[in-house]
Amino acid sequence: MFRYIIRRLFGALPTLLVIITLAFFLIRLAPGGPFDSERQVPAEITANLERAYHLDQPLPVQYGYYLWNMVQGDFGPSFKYKDHSVSELIAQGFPVSLQLGLSAMLLALLIGIPAGMLAALKQNQPLDHAVMALAMTGITIPNFVMAPLLALVFGVFLHWLPVAGWNDGWKSAVLPVIALALPQIAYAARMMRASMLETLGSPHIRTAFAKGLPLRLVLWRHVLKGALLPVISWLGPATAAIITGSVVIEQIFSIPGIGRHFVQGALNRDYTLVMGVVVFYGALIILMNLLVDVIYGLVDPRVRYE
């Protein structure tokens, strides 16, 4: 297992290099620059700023500087957030994004898995159709539409919950967590239903029922473990996606997470901040996929990584 993890980590380095290269050159294709503003700045000041950040060098030279600094663990200073490095901004924002994302994923699993199980046990019955209809609704309506609707109903009209900020205890987390979790609840329910139906049709499950074992015992000992395997394989990319995909939610609810820094960095042409977030998120997704592969091997003894 240890050798497998080491091989995967070394194999991920070319992928990370491709992410860095594409992000570095694509962000510079956008019009404007980090020191453009509505107020006219003297050319001498602009030239000094570009010289200080090596922006006056050719792109390949800038790319070499960036790779060398990143190997040393330095994402560079932010162009817009004065007296802050990109590493400091990520360290400040990521715990908030992590808390938001993990809370949403936990809610998705707590609701989606039981809903999928109930739908599978009541196949082609009204409960099954209702669960799948709600799941399709959750998938088709994006969270950037659902989030303002939730804020409008529960925040503006009913005055039950705050619609912005992150410092009002658990109340400030309810709406963004629900808005972020709704699509994942739908995916988890549909996946669990399909996996449950496939597992229930397996010969060893039919044998267990034929022996007279009660439904509760068969589900707990035989069905659930096999049915959860596809969900576990989906869990890694989904968790990484829900953490990195909270950009819109953080912007709508004014949450000081890393996603909001990313949006502001893109609007301000803050090259180093955008690059730092992209590289950080890319590494996070790679590690989450590796973690899920390891957990999959621990859950299913048939999986071997030799």
SVG drawing of the C-alpha trace seen along z (x, -y; Angstrom):
<svg xmlns="http://www.w3.org/2000/svg" viewBox="-47 -60 61 81">
<polyline fill="none" stroke="black" stroke-width="0.4" points="0.0,0.0 2.8,-2.4 4.6,-1.8 1.3,-2.4 0.8,-5.7 4.4,-6.8 3.9,-5.8 0.6,-7.7 2.2,-10.8 5.1,-10.8 2.7,-10.1 0.6,-13.1 3.6,-15.5 3.2,-15.7 -0.6,-16.4 0.2,-19.2 2.8,-20.6 0.2,-20.7 -2.3,-22.5 0.3,-25.1 1.4,-25.6 -2.1,-26.0 -3.2,-28.3 -0.1,-30.5 -0.4,-31.2 -4.3,-31.4 -4.6,-34.0 -2.2,-36.2 -4.4,-36.0 -7.1,-38.0 -7.1,-41.7 -5.7,-44.1 -3.1,-43.7 -2.8,-43.7 -1.8,-47.4 -4.5,-48.7 -7.0,-51.0 -9.5,-53.7 -7.0,-56.3 -4.2,-57.0 -0.9,-55.9 2.3,-57.5 4.2,-55.2 7.3,-55.3 5.4,-53.9 3.9,-51.2 7.3,-50.3 8.8,-50.1 6.0,-47.8 6.3,-45.5 10.0,-45.3 9.6,-44.5 7.3,-41.6 9.3,-40.5 6.3,-41.3 8.6,-43.2 10.3,-39.9 9.2,-37.6 6.5,-35.0 8.9,-32.0 11.2,-33.8 8.2,-34.7 7.2,-31.1 10.6,-30.0 10.6,-32.4 7.2,-31.1 8.2,-27.5 11.4,-28.1 9.5,-30.0 6.8,-27.4 9.3,-24.6 10.5,-26.5 6.9,-26.7 6.4,-30.4 3.3,-31.3 4.5,-34.9 2.9,-38.2 -0.6,-39.2 -0.7,-42.1 -3.9,-43.6 -4.0,-42.6 -1.2,-44.7 1.2,-43.2 -0.3,-39.8 1.3,-36.8 -0.8,-34.3 0.0,-31.6 -1.4,-33.8 -4.6,-34.4 -5.0,-30.7 -4.3,-29.9 -7.0,-32.4 -9.7,-31.4 -9.3,-27.6 -10.5,-26.7 -13.7,-28.5 -14.1,-26.8 -13.2,-23.5 -15.8,-23.8 -18.4,-24.9 -17.6,-22.1 -17.4,-19.3 -20.6,-20.4 -22.4,-20.3 -20.9,-16.9 -21.9,-15.5 -25.5,-16.8 -25.5,-15.2 -24.5,-11.8 -26.9,-11.9 -29.8,-12.6 -28.8,-11.2 -27.8,-7.7 -31.0,-6.9 -33.2,-8.5 -31.5,-6.2 -32.0,-3.2 -35.6,-3.9 -36.2,-4.5 -34.5,-1.1 -36.5,0.8 -39.7,-0.8 -38.8,-0.4 -41.4,-1.7 -43.7,-2.7 -44.8,-6.3 -42.0,-6.9 -39.4,-5.8 -40.9,-8.2 -41.0,-11.1 -37.4,-10.6 -36.1,-10.4 -38.2,-13.4 -36.7,-15.5 -33.3,-14.2 -33.7,-15.3 -34.9,-18.7 -31.8,-19.0 -29.5,-18.2 -31.2,-20.4 -31.4,-23.6 -27.8,-24.9 -26.8,-26.3 -26.3,-29.8 -30.1,-29.8 -31.1,-28.0 -28.9,-30.1 -30.6,-33.4 -34.0,-31.7 -33.2,-30.4 -31.8,-33.7 -34.9,-35.5 -37.4,-33.1 -35.8,-32.3 -33.8,-35.5 -35.6,-38.4 -39.3,-37.3 -39.4,-35.1 -36.4,-36.7 -35.4,-33.3 -31.8,-33.2 -29.0,-35.6 -28.3,-36.0 -24.6,-37.0 -21.5,-36.6 -19.9,-33.8 -19.7,-35.1 -23.3,-34.6 -22.8,-31.0 -24.6,-28.1 -27.4,-30.2 -25.0,-31.9 -24.0,-28.4 -27.5,-27.0 -28.4,-28.6 -25.0,-28.3 -24.5,-24.7 -28.0,-23.7 -27.5,-25.5 -24.2,-23.8 -25.4,-20.3 -28.6,-20.1 -27.0,-18.9 -24.8,-16.4 -27.9,-15.0 -29.5,-14.3 -26.3,-12.6 -25.9,-10.5 -29.5,-9.4 -29.5,-8.4 -26.2,-6.6 -27.2,-4.8 -30.5,-3.7 -28.8,-2.2 -26.2,-0.5 -28.8,0.9 -30.9,2.3 -27.8,4.0 -26.7,5.5 -30.2,6.7 -30.3,8.7 -27.0,10.5 -27.2,14.3 -25.8,14.2 -28.4,11.7 -31.2,13.9 -29.7,16.8 -29.7,14.9 -33.4,14.1 -34.1,17.7 -32.5,18.8 -35.1,16.7 -32.8,14.0 -34.7,10.8 -34.5,7.8 -32.7,5.6 -29.9,8.2 -29.5,8.7 -29.3,5.0 -26.8,4.4 -24.5,7.3 -24.6,7.9 -26.3,5.2 -25.0,2.0 -21.3,2.8 -21.5,3.7 -23.9,0.9 -21.6,-1.7 -18.6,-1.0 -19.7,-3.1 -20.6,-5.9 -17.2,-5.7 -15.5,-5.9 -17.7,-9.0 -16.9,-10.5 -13.4,-11.8 -14.0,-13.7 -17.4,-14.9 -15.8,-16.2 -13.0,-18.0 -15.6,-19.4 -17.9,-20.6 -14.9,-22.3 -13.5,-23.9 -17.0,-24.6 -18.1,-26.8 -16.9,-29.9 -20.4,-31.0 -21.9,-30.2 -19.1,-32.2 -19.7,-35.1 -23.5,-35.1 -23.4,-34.8 -20.3,-37.0 -18.3,-34.2 -14.6,-35.0 -13.4,-31.7 -10.8,-30.9 -13.3,-30.9 -14.2,-34.5 -10.5,-35.4 -10.3,-33.5 -13.2,-35.6 -11.7,-38.9 -8.3,-37.8 -9.7,-37.0 -11.5,-40.4 -8.4,-42.3 -6.0,-40.3 -4.2,-39.3 -2.0,-36.7 -0.3,-35.2 -3.5,-34.8 -5.4,-33.1 -2.4,-30.9 -2.0,-30.0 -5.6,-29.0 -5.6,-27.0 -2.5,-25.1 -3.8,-24.5 -7.1,-23.2 -5.4,-21.0 -3.2,-19.4 -6.3,-19.0 -8.3,-17.1 -5.3,-14.8 -4.9,-14.0 -8.6,-13.4 -8.7,-10.9 -5.7,-9.1 -7.4,-9.0 -10.6,-7.5 -8.6,-4.8 -6.9,-3.9 -10.2,-3.8 -11.8,-1.7 -9.1,0.9 -9.7,1.0 -13.4,1.4 -13.3,4.0 -10.8,6.8 -10.9,7.9 -9.0,4.7 -5.2,5.2 -2.7,2.4 0.3,4.6"/>
</svg>
